[in-house]
Amino acid sequence: MSSGATSDGTPRGATGIADLGPLARQREQRGWYWYDWANSAYVTTVATVMFAPYLIEVAEAAAVDDRISVVGLSVAPGSLPAYLVTFSTIVSAVLLPPLGALADRVANKKGLLGAFAWSGAAFAALLFFCAGDNWQIGAIAAIGANICLAASMVVNDSILPLISEEDERDRVSSRGWAFGYLGGGLLLVANLVLFLGHDAFGLTEAMAVRISMLSAAAWWAGFTLIPFLRLRHHEPVHVVAESGSIVKQSFGQLHATLRDLRNYPMALTFLLAYLFFNDGIQTVIASASVYGEKELGFETSVLIGTILLVQFVAFGGALLFGRAAGRYGAKRVILVGILIWMLIVTVALFLPEKQMVPFLLMGAAIGLVLGGTQALARSYFSLLIPRGKEAEYFSFYHAMDRGTSWFGTLVFGLVYQFTDSYRPAVFALIAFFAVGGLILTRVDTARGIRDAGNVAPAVV
């Protein structure tokens, strides 16, 4: 960010009654929080809890000799959700960088955010029509919704540096994550009430799931109106002069940014650290229910209760980490969070079977650091990237997340295969946190901020 102007374009150091920049930023920040609230409903209700088991049932109804044909390939119904997530993840990783370049060249970023969000919600709404043996519409809906969600998150994250000063980033990012966990958790509670009491509502179990997934789509679409109405246009800055269509200009911008990456070594070092510790986080979350059910012997009701516990503890954890970052600096707090993650996977090695209290305590610990580490990673990275290229760098951030997210699950699967136990498989993820933490210690925050042309927060 230029050292001569604030994120809303007013001169730094401007004082007096006419300086309305802080009020304008606060209005935009309050609106921006609601997009995390909006999309988290889809992430929790659909992507995390209901979609996979429901789609498997629909695919099983269509299977012949326990196989369905997917573009000519014979696929087991139980593998279908994983293949769909993998495909949409790979496509997202390819599409996000040129999308980021496009977003940096337009002033109407809130319009772009709304377009991706409402398209994703429309795809998600198609899940209501996934019934009987029509798994195909569910597959199309999931792929479209996941790709649009990823695209919207690139645009959403790139708006953070535009609506907040460097001293505000950790607080604003953490509140956004907290809003997300609270909103996603509240809708999930309502949908679980509908699902578990479907007989009392006169519904079949399948219809309860379809209504729940439709409610997540409506929630996503409806609450996206708040940031769309409250955010302002932000004129692009420092764009590369290119001729031709906006698409051609965007690819020219992306090419120039890729050439220029070597000038921001601290941002690249952080991305490498993020690759490792975020992959560890995502793998812990993805494998927690399997570990709880298969290794510790808990029923589905306990696992659902633990998911809700994580959601609501993560709300407070994100706010706590944001406050701690304001006092000690984001990098230090992220490193503390990584140490707690290492402790969590170590405890998982020894957790007793069918002992609910230790399992819930571990869930609470996960919730405490889950939102906090991810929120601060977003705000910390924003300090290391140059003004005018926020969306491009956040597209690399999300592409790194999606394009390499299979490392942790591969290690988890291999360790389980060789040991026939989920305990060492979970513990093996400590390597991802250790390597990510060590690389993060190599990030010179002050240098990274200087390289990017940003202003150092009061606490670095």
C-alpha positions as a Python dict, from the first residue, in 0.01 Angstrom:
ca = {
    (1, 'M'): (0, 0, 0),
    (2, 'S'): (124, 346, -81),
    (3, 'S'): (266, 525, 220),
    (4, 'G'): (97, 850, 116),
    (5, 'A'): (-267, 750, 127),
    (6, 'T'): (-506, 544, 334),
    (7, 'S'): (-695, 244, 204),
    (8, 'D'): (-997, 464, 123),
    (9, 'G'): (-788, 709, -76),
    (10, 'T'): (-764, 992, 179),
    (11, 'P'): (-420, 1137, 262),
    (12, 'R'): (-241, 979, 553),
    (13, 'G'): (-226, 1207, 849),
    (14, 'A'): (-542, 1392, 747),
    (15, 'T'): (-718, 1520, 1056),
    (16, 'G'): (-1018, 1731, 1140),
    (17, 'I'): (-1390, 1706, 1123),
    (18, 'A'): (-1386, 1660, 745),
    (19, 'D'): (-1191, 1332, 766),
    (20, 'L'): (-1471, 1081, 723),
    (21, 'G'): (-1238, 800, 618),
    (22, 'P'): (-1263, 603, 946),
    (23, 'L'): (-1644, 616, 942),
    (24, 'A'): (-1655, 504, 581),
    (25, 'R'): (-1418, 218, 655),
    (26, 'Q'): (-1621, 107, 956),
    (27, 'R'): (-1939, 97, 747),
    (28, 'E'): (-1769, -114, 483),
    (29, 'Q'): (-1609, -340, 743),
    (30, 'R'): (-1945, -406, 908),
    (31, 'G'): (-2089, -496, 569),
    (32, 'W'): (-1790, -710, 473),
    (33, 'Y'): (-1824, -928, 784),
    (34, 'W'): (-2155, -1057, 654),
    (35, 'Y'): (-2006, -1239, 357),
    (36, 'D'): (-1829, -1481, 592),
    (37, 'W'): (-2165, -1521, 767),
    (38, 'A'): (-2336, -1584, 430),
    (39, 'N'): (-2107, -1844, 271),
    (40, 'S'): (-2033, -2036, 592),
    (41, 'A'): (-2387, -2174, 586),
    (42, 'Y'): (-2305, -2364, 268),
    (43, 'V'): (-1969, -2477, 402),
    (44, 'T'): (-2110, -2620, 726),
    (45, 'T'): (-2456, -2750, 636),
    (46, 'V'): (-2378, -2874, 285),
    (47, 'A'): (-2007, -2928, 229),
    (48, 'T'): (-1917, -3047, 580),
    (49, 'V'): (-2222, -3239, 706),
    (50, 'M'): (-2501, -3331, 465),
    (51, 'F'): (-2389, -3342, 103),
    (52, 'A'): (-2154, -3641, 93),
    (53, 'P'): (-2369, -3901, 275),
    (54, 'Y'): (-2683, -3790, 89),
    (55, 'L'): (-2519, -3801, -256),
    (56, 'I'): (-2380, -4146, -181),
    (57, 'E'): (-2734, -4272, -105),
    (58, 'V'): (-2867, -4125, -430),
    (59, 'A'): (-2576, -4272, -629),
    (60, 'E'): (-2628, -4613, -465),
    (61, 'A'): (-2989, -4608, -587),
    (62, 'A'): (-2860, -4565, -943),
    (63, 'A'): (-2572, -4813, -915),
    (64, 'V'): (-2548, -5136, -1112),
    (65, 'D'): (-2326, -5394, -944),
    (66, 'D'): (-2226, -5125, -693),
    (67, 'R'): (-2088, -4898, -967),
    (68, 'I'): (-2203, -4590, -1154),
    (69, 'S'): (-2066, -4453, -1480),
    (70, 'V'): (-1903, -4109, -1456),
    (71, 'V'): (-1790, -3983, -1800),
    (72, 'G'): (-1730, -4345, -1898),
    (73, 'L'): (-1545, -4440, -1580),
    (74, 'S'): (-1677, -4702, -1339),
    (75, 'V'): (-1697, -4539, -994),
    (76, 'A'): (-1808, -4673, -655),
    (77, 'P'): (-2090, -4455, -514),
    (78, 'G'): (-1897, -4409, -189),
    (79, 'S'): (-1608, -4247, -378),
    (80, 'L'): (-1819, -4003, -579),
    (81, 'P'): (-1819, -3704, -336),
    (82, 'A'): (-1440, -3723, -293),
    (83, 'Y'): (-1387, -3729, -668),
    (84, 'L'): (-1619, -3431, -716),
    (85, 'V'): (-1438, -3228, -450),
    (86, 'T'): (-1101, -3319, -600),
    (87, 'F'): (-1212, -3219, -951),
    (88, 'S'): (-1360, -2886, -841),
    (89, 'T'): (-1049, -2816, -632),
    (90, 'I'): (-815, -2870, -928),
    (91, 'V'): (-1030, -2657, -1158),
    (92, 'S'): (-1039, -2381, -895),
    (93, 'A'): (-661, -2382, -856),
    (94, 'V'): (-623, -2328, -1232),
    (95, 'L'): (-892, -2060, -1264),
    (96, 'L'): (-819, -1848, -958),
    (97, 'P'): (-499, -1665, -1069),
    (98, 'P'): (-646, -1519, -1392),
    (99, 'L'): (-961, -1438, -1195),
    (100, 'G'): (-751, -1248, -942),
    (101, 'A'): (-590, -1044, -1219),
    (102, 'L'): (-936, -961, -1353),
    (103, 'A'): (-1061, -854, -1009),
    (104, 'D'): (-766, -619, -963),
    (105, 'R'): (-859, -436, -1283),
    (106, 'V'): (-1221, -359, -1194),
    (107, 'A'): (-1357, -102, -952),
    (108, 'N'): (-1684, -287, -892),
    (109, 'K'): (-1539, -565, -679),
    (110, 'K'): (-1860, -592, -479),
    (111, 'G'): (-2044, -668, -804),
    (112, 'L'): (-1792, -940, -883),
    (113, 'L'): (-1832, -1078, -532),
    (114, 'G'): (-2209, -1082, -569),
    (115, 'A'): (-2193, -1247, -912),
    (116, 'F'): (-1983, -1538, -786),
    (117, 'A'): (-2180, -1570, -460),
    (118, 'W'): (-2521, -1573, -626),
    (119, 'S'): (-2402, -1811, -898),
    (120, 'G'): (-2268, -2043, -629),
    (121, 'A'): (-2594, -2021, -435),
    (122, 'A'): (-2790, -2101, -752),
    (123, 'F'): (-2579, -2412, -807),
    (124, 'A'): (-2627, -2507, -441),
    (125, 'A'): (-3004, -2467, -477),
    (126, 'L'): (-2998, -2732, -751),
    (127, 'L'): (-2915, -2985, -479),
    (128, 'F'): (-3283, -2973, -381),
    (129, 'F'): (-3360, -3150, -709),
    (130, 'C'): (-3104, -3425, -645),
    (131, 'A'): (-3347, -3704, -558),
    (132, 'G'): (-3426, -4064, -642),
    (133, 'D'): (-3136, -4189, -851),
    (134, 'N'): (-3053, -3855, -1018),
    (135, 'W'): (-2703, -3814, -878),
    (136, 'Q'): (-2590, -3625, -1191),
    (137, 'I'): (-2763, -3301, -1094),
    (138, 'G'): (-2603, -3327, -750),
    (139, 'A'): (-2260, -3364, -910),
    (140, 'I'): (-2310, -3060, -1135),
    (141, 'A'): (-2443, -2857, -840),
    (142, 'A'): (-2150, -2944, -615),
    (143, 'I'): (-1883, -2869, -875),
    (144, 'G'): (-2040, -2536, -969),
    (145, 'A'): (-2100, -2429, -609),
    (146, 'N'): (-1746, -2518, -497),
    (147, 'I'): (-1580, -2334, -787),
    (148, 'C'): (-1796, -2024, -736),
    (149, 'L'): (-1730, -2033, -361),
    (150, 'A'): (-1354, -2036, -421),
    (151, 'A'): (-1380, -1749, -670),
    (152, 'S'): (-1592, -1543, -431),
    (153, 'M'): (-1343, -1596, -149),
    (154, 'V'): (-1058, -1458, -363),
    (155, 'V'): (-1258, -1142, -430),
    (156, 'N'): (-1376, -1120, -68),
    (157, 'D'): (-1027, -1155, 79),
    (158, 'S'): (-886, -901, -168),
    (159, 'I'): (-1134, -644, -37),
    (160, 'L'): (-988, -667, 317),
    (161, 'P'): (-684, -442, 244),
    (162, 'L'): (-911, -192, 66),
    (163, 'I'): (-1140, -134, 364),
    (164, 'S'): (-891, -145, 652),
    (165, 'E'): (-566, 18, 755),
    (166, 'E'): (-272, -203, 846),
    (167, 'D'): (-338, -159, 1220),
    (168, 'E'): (-697, -277, 1169),
    (169, 'R'): (-638, -587, 957),
    (170, 'D'): (-612, -850, 1230),
    (171, 'R'): (-922, -724, 1409),
    (172, 'V'): (-1129, -698, 1091),
    (173, 'S'): (-1021, -1036, 952),
    (174, 'S'): (-1083, -1209, 1286),
    (175, 'R'): (-1431, -1060, 1321),
    (176, 'G'): (-1514, -1180, 971),
    (177, 'W'): (-1408, -1537, 1056),
    (178, 'A'): (-1598, -1518, 1386),
    (179, 'F'): (-1913, -1406, 1205),
    (180, 'G'): (-1870, -1697, 967),
    (181, 'Y'): (-1849, -1961, 1239),
    (182, 'L'): (-2145, -1813, 1425),
    (183, 'G'): (-2368, -1792, 1117),
    (184, 'G'): (-2274, -2136, 990),
    (185, 'G'): (-2329, -2286, 1333),
    (186, 'L'): (-2671, -2128, 1384),
    (187, 'L'): (-2809, -2253, 1053),
    (188, 'L'): (-2659, -2596, 1113),
    (189, 'V'): (-2840, -2617, 1448),
    (190, 'A'): (-3170, -2533, 1280),
    (191, 'N'): (-3111, -2787, 1004),
    (192, 'L'): (-3012, -3060, 1247),
    (193, 'V'): (-3335, -3000, 1439),
    (194, 'L'): (-3523, -3044, 1111),
    (195, 'F'): (-3325, -3353, 1016),
    (196, 'L'): (-3342, -3529, 1353),
    (197, 'G'): (-3711, -3446, 1398),
    (198, 'H'): (-3820, -3498, 1039),
    (199, 'D'): (-4102, -3733, 1141),
    (200, 'A'): (-4251, -3467, 1365),
    (201, 'F'): (-4247, -3224, 1073),
    (202, 'G'): (-4413, -3476, 842),
    (203, 'L'): (-4104, -3512, 625),
    (204, 'T'): (-3897, -3801, 501),
    (205, 'E'): (-3532, -3801, 598),
    (206, 'A'): (-3433, -3734, 237),
    (207, 'M'): (-3670, -3437, 210),
    (208, 'A'): (-3532, -3293, 536),
    (209, 'V'): (-3181, -3308, 390),
    (210, 'R'): (-3294, -3147, 63),
    (211, 'I'): (-3470, -2864, 248),
    (212, 'S'): (-3164, -2812, 467),
    (213, 'M'): (-2934, -2782, 165),
    (214, 'L'): (-3180, -2544, -1),
    (215, 'S'): (-3187, -2330, 314),
    (216, 'A'): (-2807, -2301, 300),
    (217, 'A'): (-2829, -2181, -60),
    (218, 'A'): (-3096, -1924, 31),
    (219, 'W'): (-2891, -1810, 333),
    (220, 'W'): (-2581, -1767, 115),
    (221, 'A'): (-2770, -1568, -148),
    (222, 'G'): (-2975, -1359, 94),
    (223, 'F'): (-2702, -1242, 330),
    (224, 'T'): (-2468, -1160, 38),
    (225, 'L'): (-2698, -862, -21),
    (226, 'I'): (-2555, -691, 289),
    (227, 'P'): (-2192, -661, 166),
    (228, 'F'): (-2319, -591, -185),
    (229, 'L'): (-2514, -290, -59),
    (230, 'R'): (-2261, -161, 195),
    (231, 'L'): (-1932, -199, 11),
    (232, 'R'): (-1817, 79, -223),
    (233, 'H'): (-1637, 76, -555),
    (234, 'H'): (-1258, 89, -524),
    (235, 'E'): (-1074, 214, -827),
    (236, 'P'): (-787, -10, -942),
    (237, 'V'): (-435, 119, -884),
    (238, 'H'): (-94, 19, -1014),
    (239, 'V'): (-243, -192, -1293),
    (240, 'V'): (-27, -288, -1588),
    (241, 'A'): (-118, -98, -1905),
    (242, 'E'): (-251, -350, -2154),
    (243, 'S'): (-457, -323, -2471),
    (244, 'G'): (-740, -544, -2589),
    (245, 'S'): (-1034, -695, -2405),
    (246, 'I'): (-1058, -707, -2027),
    (247, 'V'): (-971, -1079, -2042),
    (248, 'K'): (-657, -1013, -2248),
    (249, 'Q'): (-564, -728, -2012),
    (250, 'S'): (-609, -958, -1712),
    (251, 'F'): (-374, -1222, -1852),
    (252, 'G'): (-119, -950, -1927),
    (253, 'Q'): (-154, -830, -1568),
    (254, 'L'): (-107, -1185, -1438),
    (255, 'H'): (205, -1236, -1650),
    (256, 'A'): (356, -913, -1517),
    (257, 'T'): (275, -1011, -1159),
    (258, 'L'): (435, -1355, -1198),
    (259, 'R'): (753, -1187, -1327),
    (260, 'D'): (744, -950, -1032),
    (261, 'L'): (700, -1215, -760),
    (262, 'R'): (1072, -1234, -691),
    (263, 'N'): (1055, -879, -556),
    (264, 'Y'): (840, -999, -266),
    (265, 'P'): (1037, -1288, -113),
    (266, 'M'): (868, -1259, 227),
    (267, 'A'): (524, -1303, 71),
    (268, 'L'): (649, -1611, -112),
    (269, 'T'): (806, -1750, 205),
    (270, 'F'): (479, -1705, 390),
    (271, 'L'): (288, -1881, 111),
    (272, 'L'): (524, -2177, 147),
    (273, 'A'): (469, -2183, 525),
    (274, 'Y'): (94, -2156, 471),
    (275, 'L'): (104, -2450, 230),
    (276, 'F'): (227, -2674, 510),
    (277, 'F'): (45, -2560, 824),
    (278, 'N'): (-287, -2499, 647),
    (279, 'D'): (-270, -2844, 486),
    (280, 'G'): (-226, -2986, 835),
    (281, 'I'): (-530, -2792, 958),
    (282, 'Q'): (-749, -2900, 668),
    (283, 'T'): (-650, -3265, 706),
    (284, 'V'): (-725, -3264, 1079),
    (285, 'I'): (-1070, -3120, 1010),
    (286, 'A'): (-1138, -3363, 725),
    (287, 'S'): (-1029, -3668, 924),
    (288, 'A'): (-1171, -3579, 1267),
    (289, 'S'): (-1509, -3748, 1217),
    (290, 'V'): (-1349, -4066, 1078),
    (291, 'Y'): (-1107, -4072, 1371),
    (292, 'G'): (-1389, -4018, 1620),
    (293, 'E'): (-1611, -4288, 1472),
    (294, 'K'): (-1367, -4558, 1363),
    (295, 'E'): (-1090, -4520, 1621),
    (296, 'L'): (-1275, -4394, 1929),
    (297, 'G'): (-1612, -4560, 1868),
    (298, 'F'): (-1844, -4260, 1897),
    (299, 'E'): (-2195, -4249, 1752),
    (300, 'T'): (-2299, -4000, 1486),
    (301, 'S'): (-2487, -3789, 1742),
    (302, 'V'): (-2165, -3730, 1938),
    (303, 'L'): (-1980, -3635, 1620),
    (304, 'I'): (-2251, -3388, 1522),
    (305, 'G'): (-2245, -3237, 1869),
    (306, 'T'): (-1867, -3201, 1845),
    (307, 'I'): (-1897, -3026, 1508),
    (308, 'L'): (-2135, -2774, 1666),
    (309, 'L'): (-1900, -2730, 1962),
    (310, 'V'): (-1611, -2655, 1725),
    (311, 'Q'): (-1825, -2401, 1535),
    (312, 'F'): (-1922, -2198, 1841),
    (313, 'V'): (-1585, -2219, 2017),
    (314, 'A'): (-1422, -2106, 1689),
    (315, 'F'): (-1636, -1791, 1706),
    (316, 'G'): (-1476, -1694, 2035),
    (317, 'G'): (-1134, -1825, 1931),
    (318, 'A'): (-1121, -1600, 1626),
    (319, 'L'): (-1204, -1293, 1836),
    (320, 'L'): (-949, -1394, 2102),
    (321, 'F'): (-671, -1444, 1847),
    (322, 'G'): (-754, -1112, 1683),
    (323, 'R'): (-722, -934, 2016),
    (324, 'A'): (-398, -1116, 2098),
    (325, 'A'): (-253, -1017, 1758),
    (326, 'G'): (-320, -652, 1837),
    (327, 'R'): (-105, -690, 2147),
    (328, 'Y'): (168, -931, 2039),
    (329, 'G'): (164, -924, 1658),
    (330, 'A'): (-2, -1163, 1415),
    (331, 'K'): (308, -1371, 1337),
    (332, 'R'): (373, -1455, 1703),
    (333, 'V'): (10, -1548, 1762),
    (334, 'I'): (-1, -1767, 1450),
    (335, 'L'): (310, -1949, 1575),
    (336, 'V'): (140, -2007, 1912),
    (337, 'G'): (-160, -2142, 1725),
    (338, 'I'): (64, -2381, 1531),
    (339, 'L'): (214, -2506, 1858),
    (340, 'I'): (-137, -2574, 1989),
    (341, 'W'): (-216, -2768, 1669),
    (342, 'M'): (97, -2978, 1732),
    (343, 'L'): (-26, -3046, 2085),
    (344, 'I'): (-371, -3146, 1953),
    (345, 'V'): (-237, -3411, 1714),
    (346, 'T'): (-6, -3539, 1987),
    (347, 'V'): (-296, -3578, 2231),
    (348, 'A'): (-492, -3758, 1956),
    (349, 'L'): (-229, -4033, 1967),
    (350, 'F'): (-330, -4121, 2325),
    (351, 'L'): (-699, -4024, 2348),
    (352, 'P'): (-898, -4306, 2519),
    (353, 'E'): (-1181, -4483, 2338),
    (354, 'K'): (-1543, -4392, 2410),
    (355, 'Q'): (-1445, -4126, 2665),
    (356, 'M'): (-1662, -3831, 2567),
    (357, 'V'): (-1510, -3560, 2789),
    (358, 'P'): (-1153, -3587, 2650),
    (359, 'F'): (-1290, -3597, 2296),
    (360, 'L'): (-1502, -3285, 2353),
    (361, 'L'): (-1205, -3108, 2512),
    (362, 'M'): (-1002, -3183, 2202),
    (363, 'G'): (-1288, -3047, 1990),
    (364, 'A'): (-1288, -2729, 2197),
    (365, 'A'): (-912, -2694, 2150),
    (366, 'I'): (-956, -2733, 1773),
    (367, 'G'): (-1226, -2468, 1776),
    (368, 'L'): (-1004, -2233, 1975),
    (369, 'V'): (-724, -2230, 1718),
    (370, 'L'): (-917, -2309, 1399),
    (371, 'G'): (-1069, -1970, 1327),
    (372, 'G'): (-785, -1775, 1485),
    (373, 'T'): (-499, -1917, 1282),
    (374, 'Q'): (-689, -1890, 953),
    (375, 'A'): (-812, -1537, 1020),
    (376, 'L'): (-467, -1411, 1116),
    (377, 'A'): (-305, -1588, 820),
    (378, 'R'): (-534, -1384, 593),
    (379, 'S'): (-464, -1051, 761),
    (380, 'Y'): (-89, -1116, 798),
    (381, 'F'): (-54, -1205, 430),
    (382, 'S'): (-233, -881, 337),
    (383, 'L'): (59, -686, 489),
    (384, 'L'): (310, -855, 259),
    (385, 'I'): (142, -788, -77),
    (386, 'P'): (160, -474, -291),
    (387, 'R'): (-133, -238, -325),
    (388, 'G'): (-335, -283, -641),
    (389, 'K'): (-260, -655, -669),
    (390, 'E'): (-460, -781, -373),
    (391, 'A'): (-683, -1017, -568),
    (392, 'E'): (-393, -1166, -765),
    (393, 'Y'): (-196, -1245, -452),
    (394, 'F'): (-500, -1381, -273),
    (395, 'S'): (-569, -1597, -579),
    (396, 'F'): (-221, -1748, -529),
    (397, 'Y'): (-305, -1785, -159),
    (398, 'H'): (-622, -1982, -234),
    (399, 'A'): (-471, -2171, -528),
    (400, 'M'): (-190, -2279, -295),
    (401, 'D'): (-453, -2401, -51),
    (402, 'R'): (-654, -2590, -313),
    (403, 'G'): (-378, -2710, -542),
    (404, 'T'): (-175, -2873, -265),
    (405, 'S'): (-450, -2977, -22),
    (406, 'W'): (-401, -3344, -104),
    (407, 'F'): (-55, -3369, 59),
    (408, 'G'): (-192, -3404, 411),
    (409, 'T'): (-466, -3649, 318),
    (410, 'L'): (-211, -3858, 124),
    (411, 'V'): (17, -3880, 428),
    (412, 'F'): (-282, -3957, 650),
    (413, 'G'): (-395, -4236, 418),
    (414, 'L'): (-49, -4388, 377),
    (415, 'V'): (22, -4395, 750),
    (416, 'Y'): (-316, -4557, 816),
    (417, 'Q'): (-251, -4814, 544),
    (418, 'F'): (83, -4916, 698),
    (419, 'T'): (-24, -4905, 1064),
    (420, 'D'): (-396, -4993, 1041),
    (421, 'S'): (-467, -4723, 1301),
    (422, 'Y'): (-593, -4367, 1278),
    (423, 'R'): (-392, -4259, 1582),
    (424, 'P'): (-47, -4252, 1416),
    (425, 'A'): (-214, -4123, 1098),
    (426, 'V'): (-336, -3813, 1282),
    (427, 'F'): (-9, -3775, 1471),
    (428, 'A'): (188, -3784, 1144),
    (429, 'L'): (34, -3446, 1059),
    (430, 'I'): (260, -3289, 1322),
    (431, 'A'): (523, -3275, 1047),
    (432, 'F'): (310, -3028, 849),
    (433, 'F'): (276, -2797, 1148),
    (434, 'A'): (644, -2825, 1239),
    (435, 'V'): (766, -2750, 886),
    (436, 'G'): (512, -2471, 838),
    (437, 'G'): (606, -2314, 1169),
    (438, 'L'): (979, -2332, 1096),
    (439, 'I'): (931, -2167, 757),
    (440, 'L'): (711, -1900, 914),
    (441, 'T'): (992, -1809, 1155),
    (442, 'R'): (1198, -1722, 845),
    (443, 'V'): (951, -1452, 739),
    (444, 'D'): (1095, -1107, 818),
    (445, 'T'): (771, -919, 874),
    (446, 'A'): (923, -571, 873),
    (447, 'R'): (1109, -638, 548),
    (448, 'G'): (801, -788, 385),
    (449, 'I'): (594, -481, 472),
    (450, 'R'): (865, -251, 334),
    (451, 'D'): (899, -454, 14),
    (452, 'A'): (524, -430, -44),
    (453, 'G'): (518, -55, 23),
    (454, 'N'): (280, -89, 316),
    (455, 'V'): (287, 84, 653),
    (456, 'A'): (393, -124, 953),
    (457, 'P'): (124, -169, 1222),
    (458, 'A'): (199, -43, 1570),
    (459, 'V'): (276, -402, 1675),
    (460, 'V'): (457, -625, 1423),
}
